[in-house]
Amino acid sequence: MTLTIELPAEAESRLADAAKKSGKTLSEYATDVLVSVADVPAETFDQILAPFRKEVAESGMSEAELDAFFGEVLDEVRAERRGKTK
């Protein structure tokens, strides 16, 4: 398969440097990088959240306490964005 992509000049330069260091052509190196990324199975949302869910369960926080905590954090972020820190 042939694929044509446009890269920012800086990214192309970094990719070319990495290819040179590996002893491969730019095309060979880019192919290896893309294939390695494509071969990595995507994690499910449940897998991504598993460590967080475990920590919450171990913390003993109730759902209401967790909701309140995130509500406070959200309020703080919104206030910071408006330039009004608490």
Beta strands, then each sheet from edge to edge (+ up, - down):
end
